[in-house]
Amino acid sequence: MAEPLVTILCICYNQEKYIADALESFVKQKTTFPFEILIGDDCSSDRTVEIIKEYQQQHSNIKLIARQKNLGVCANFFDLAEKVTSKYVALCEGDDYWIDDLKLEKQVKALELHPEVTLCFHTVKVLEQEKEVELFPTDKMIKGKELNLDLLKQYNFIQTNSVVYRWQFPKFKEKLRGVDMLPLDYIYHLFHASYGNILYLEEVMSVYRRNSGGVWSNIWTPRWFDRNAVRYLTYLNFMTNEFVKQDEVIIALFKNVIKYRKLNTNQDLTDTLSERELHKLENKFYAKCKILGLKLCRELTFGKTKQYFVKHYRINKEVHKLIMAYQGEEK
């Protein structure tokens, strides 16, 4: 096969119900250039690998890396990323799929016409229980706004399976080696946008399945948080270290905590404490959070991400214990 211009990176784990949809949408792509499909299966225990191998027999551009042990999302993706030799990279996880056979052709053409662009994305249809619930990004997120790195630092308006990168990974890969965090795609978006411009194509060309059994299924529930709290904290620390200013950002978090959590009472702390008491409590909260290494940033306030995080802080035993202790100290 000729050297690919584009590599499709696809990570999967126990997605036998969906992987065929993804693969079918890949092999149906009509392009004027060669592309390869690089799949990292993270030691699935169902028929995912078997289904991939069936497609592999019919399509020589599919390369499967079947892990013998579970690596986790970050390590699985990082290993695939290190194997890329192409100029462009498209992403799509095993439970999502594309719905435009010209998706790659359109995005690569746009990137070739705009050498200053390092990230091209488009609108995505979001499904829940196989029913369309919304388009992403929403108008509120992007309409009338300049889509650049500064906006992307505030919130993620780019769905994973919509992106095609002008591949910049070798420039920043050492910063990600050995790092296990969630979300991961957002970090890759930010790094790529650090080296060039962002281009948006206002077309719906892929489908994102929400709550399909992937890592983001049942997000913010106690079970999800028990499994992923450390990786999510790692992501927040990474964000503040790499992309945003580290000032007294815990204060904003504290305000969300008292707003969205009622702790072990039926009253909001703002109803029971004076302004002076709140300020004192705020300072203690900030000092303890710094000790815990929770360097969060006030810029991460858009949308639901941060609000949901603090809303379910109780699931993280250490932080829950910390907050409950504060309430007791101030009584």
Secondary structure, DSSP 4 states (H G I P E B T S, - for coil): -PPPSEEEEEEESS-TTTHHHHHHHHHT---SS-EEEEEEE---SSSHHHHHHHHHHH-TTEEEEE-SS---HHHHHHHHHHT--SSEEEE--TT-EE--TTHHHHHHHHHHH-TTEEEEEEEEEEEETTEEEEEES-HHHHTTS--SHHHHHH-----GGG-EEE--HHHHHHHHTT---S--HHHHHHHHHTTSEEEEEEEEEEEEEETSSSTTTTTTSHHHHHHHHHHHHHHHHHHHHHTS--SSTHHHHHHHHHHH--TTSSS-HHHHS-HHHHHHHHHHHHHHHHHHT----TTTTSSSHHHHHHHTGGGSHHHHHHHHHHHHHH-
